[in-house]
Structures are given as structure tokens and as C-alpha cells.
């Protein structure tokens, strides 16, 4: 399976999952791996809770919360990698440790 990330002019930021047969499906969030189904369920709930509209911060927080829930672990900024693509910045980029640390601090403050 291949995962592609980018921005579509019509639908905005998308994650595309391409399986070996060549079929491609677009998502707003995607999980792959051993606990894929559990993570996808968590992401779907978070997306519906925001009524289908995620801003950059909500998307990153939802991804981190989902990963943390699925593997039952809390993270430090140097233990995870987060990548984003936005309408304003359509090229996929990896967040810095400082950006991840700020998100983790905001999440801890909200609890």
C-alpha cells in the first residue's frame, strides 16, 4: 500500500491510500498498520465531533490523541513525527520538535 498526501484544488488537503490493485481512495485522515481499524474509528469520531471541519490545530491534536489512545502511551515531542499539508501550505511538511512540543503542551493544558 502507498500513502500520498497533498492538496486537491476542489477538495483541499487529502490523504490518498493506494492499494496494490491500483485503486485510490481519498481521506481527510488515515491510519495504517497493526491497529489501523481502531485508529480509523478514533479519527472518524474526532472528525464527526468537529462536524467535518478541522483546522490545522484540531487535525494535529486529533492525530496525536488517536495514536496515544491506540497504543496506550503518552508521548514526548522527540518520540513522534507529525506531517501536515494545508491549503495555505499545500506541500507536505514535517513539524519540528518545538511545534510538536507546543501542541502537546496545549493538549495537556486543555485537560
Backbone torsions as a table, in degrees:
resi	resn	phi	psi	omega
1	UNK	NA	145.9	178.0
2	UNK	-120.6	140.4	175.3
3	UNK	-115.8	125.4	177.5
4	UNK	-117.6	142.1	-179.6
5	UNK	-126.2	137.8	177.6
6	UNK	-177.7	-170.9	178.9
7	UNK	-118.4	132.7	177.2
8	UNK	-99.9	137.5	-178.5
9	UNK	-61.1	-33.2	-178.0
10	UNK	-85.6	-42.1	-172.2
11	UNK	-109.0	-2.4	179.6
12	UNK	78.4	-153.5	-178.3
13	UNK	-60.4	135.3	-179.3
14	UNK	-141.1	152.5	170.0
15	UNK	-117.9	126.9	-179.3
16	UNK	-110.7	131.1	176.6
17	UNK	-106.5	120.9	-179.4
18	UNK	-114.7	119.9	-178.7
19	UNK	-90.1	170.5	-176.3
20	UNK	-58.2	-24.4	178.9
21	UNK	-75.6	-12.8	179.3
22	UNK	100.6	-4.9	178.8
23	UNK	-75.9	139.9	-178.0
24	UNK	-120.2	138.3	178.6
25	UNK	-128.8	133.7	178.8
26	UNK	-92.4	141.2	180.0
27	UNK	-133.8	161.7	169.0
28	UNK	-89.2	-24.7	176.3
29	UNK	-151.7	148.4	-175.6
30	UNK	-146.5	142.2	174.5
31	UNK	-124.0	145.1	174.7
32	UNK	-136.1	157.0	176.2
33	UNK	116.8	-165.3	-172.0
34	UNK	-58.2	-40.4	-178.0
35	UNK	-111.5	39.2	-176.2
36	UNK	-56.3	-48.6	-176.1
37	UNK	-64.3	-43.4	178.2
38	UNK	-61.6	-43.2	179.5
39	UNK	-66.9	-41.2	179.0
40	UNK	-62.9	-38.4	177.6
41	UNK	-62.2	-45.1	178.6
42	UNK	-61.6	-44.0	-180.0
43	UNK	-64.5	-41.3	178.0
44	UNK	-61.5	-42.9	178.0
45	UNK	-61.6	-45.1	-179.5
46	UNK	-63.3	-40.0	-179.3
47	UNK	-67.1	-42.5	178.4
48	UNK	-66.3	-36.1	178.9
49	UNK	-60.8	-33.1	178.6
50	UNK	-90.7	12.9	178.5
51	UNK	56.3	36.3	175.3
52	UNK	75.8	12.4	179.1
53	UNK	-129.2	108.3	177.7
54	UNK	-108.4	133.8	167.7
55	UNK	-90.8	176.2	-176.8
56	UNK	-55.3	-47.8	-177.0
57	UNK	-63.2	-45.6	-179.5
58	UNK	-62.8	-38.5	-180.0
59	UNK	-65.0	-45.9	-179.8
60	UNK	-65.2	-45.6	179.1
61	UNK	-61.5	-41.7	179.4
62	UNK	-63.8	-39.2	178.8
63	UNK	-64.1	-45.6	-179.3
64	UNK	-66.7	-43.6	178.1
65	UNK	-60.6	-42.2	180.0
66	UNK	-62.6	-48.4	178.9
67	UNK	-60.6	-43.4	179.9
68	UNK	-62.8	-42.7	-180.0
69	UNK	-66.6	-45.9	-175.4
70	UNK	-65.6	-38.8	-179.1
71	UNK	-101.2	5.1	176.2
72	UNK	53.2	54.0	-179.1
73	UNK	-151.0	147.0	171.6
74	UNK	-94.2	157.2	-174.3
75	UNK	-121.5	156.1	164.6
76	UNK	-105.9	159.3	-174.3
77	UNK	-59.2	-30.1	-178.3
78	UNK	-84.0	1.9	-177.1
79	UNK	-101.9	-9.8	-179.1
80	UNK	-133.1	160.6	173.2
81	UNK	-122.8	139.4	179.7
82	UNK	-130.5	130.0	177.1
83	UNK	-117.3	148.7	-178.2
84	UNK	-140.1	155.8	168.8
85	UNK	-140.4	129.5	-179.6
86	UNK	-124.2	168.3	177.1
87	UNK	-62.4	-42.5	179.9
88	UNK	-68.2	-33.1	-180.0
89	UNK	-129.8	80.9	-172.1
90	UNK	-69.8	-15.3	178.6
91	UNK	-80.6	131.4	179.2
92	UNK	-59.0	133.8	176.6
93	UNK	-142.0	153.0	178.7
94	UNK	-92.6	134.0	177.2
95	UNK	-70.4	146.9	176.9
96	UNK	-75.8	164.0	176.7
97	UNK	-58.2	-38.1	-179.7
98	UNK	-64.8	-40.3	178.2
99	UNK	-66.1	-41.4	178.6
100	UNK	-65.5	-41.7	178.3
101	UNK	-59.5	-41.5	178.8
102	UNK	-63.0	-41.3	178.3
103	UNK	-64.7	-45.8	179.5
104	UNK	-61.3	-39.6	177.8
105	UNK	-65.2	-42.8	177.2
106	UNK	-62.2	-39.9	178.1
107	UNK	-65.3	-40.7	179.0
108	UNK	-67.1	-38.1	178.6
109	UNK	-66.1	-32.8	-178.2
110	UNK	-74.0	-18.3	-177.1
111	UNK	-84.3	NA	NA
